[in-house]
Amino acid sequence: MIHLIGGHPRVGKSTLAQMVLERAGIPGCPTDTLVSMLQNAAPQRGVRHGTHPDKAALALARRGR
């Protein structure tokens, strides 16, 4: 299962994500990290630096269906 937390800058997305991960005892990865990894490892996905992390995560989730 993939959980995406989106919103405007500086509203607490990372803080909320960390709380959810800790309470659920599940691993997680910030979308900023995913964007960097995908640009380097899978350029054919079209994710580039400057791509808003929330948009990149949503695009990847849609492609994974």
C-alpha positions as CSV (number, residue, x, y, z in Angstrom):
1,M,0.0,0.0,0.0
2,I,1.3,3.5,-0.9
3,H,0.3,6.5,1.2
4,L,0.8,9.9,-0.3
5,I,0.7,13.1,1.8
6,G,0.5,16.2,-0.2
7,G,0.1,19.9,0.4
8,H,1.6,23.4,0.2
9,P,5.2,24.0,1.3
10,R,5.9,24.3,5.1
11,V,2.5,23.0,6.3
12,G,3.9,19.9,8.1
13,K,3.8,17.1,5.5
14,S,7.1,15.7,6.6
15,T,6.2,15.9,10.3
16,L,2.9,14.2,9.7
17,A,4.5,11.5,7.5
18,Q,7.1,10.8,10.2
19,M,4.4,10.5,12.9
20,V,2.3,8.1,10.7
21,L,5.3,6.0,9.9
22,E,6.4,5.7,13.5
23,R,2.9,4.9,14.8
24,A,2.3,2.3,12.1
25,G,5.8,0.8,12.4
26,I,6.3,1.0,8.6
27,P,9.2,2.2,6.5
28,G,9.0,5.3,4.3
29,C,10.8,7.4,1.9
30,P,10.5,11.2,1.3
31,T,9.3,12.1,-2.2
32,D,12.4,14.4,-2.6
33,T,14.6,11.3,-2.3
34,L,12.4,9.4,-4.8
35,V,12.7,12.2,-7.3
36,S,16.5,12.2,-7.1
37,M,16.7,8.4,-7.2
38,L,14.4,8.1,-10.2
39,Q,16.1,10.8,-12.2
40,N,19.4,8.9,-11.8
41,A,18.2,5.3,-12.0
42,A,15.2,5.5,-14.4
43,P,15.4,8.6,-16.6
44,Q,12.8,7.1,-19.0
45,R,10.2,7.8,-16.3
46,G,10.5,11.5,-17.1
47,V,11.0,12.7,-13.5
48,R,13.4,15.6,-13.5
49,H,14.9,17.9,-10.9
50,G,12.5,20.8,-10.5
51,T,9.5,18.4,-10.8
52,H,7.3,19.1,-7.8
53,P,7.7,16.1,-5.5
54,D,4.0,15.7,-5.0
55,K,3.4,15.7,-8.7
56,A,6.2,13.2,-9.2
57,A,4.8,10.8,-6.6
58,L,1.3,11.1,-8.0
59,A,2.6,10.4,-11.6
60,L,4.5,7.3,-10.3
61,A,1.4,6.0,-8.4
62,R,-0.7,6.4,-11.5
63,R,1.8,4.5,-13.7
64,G,2.0,1.7,-11.2
65,R,-1.6,0.8,-11.6
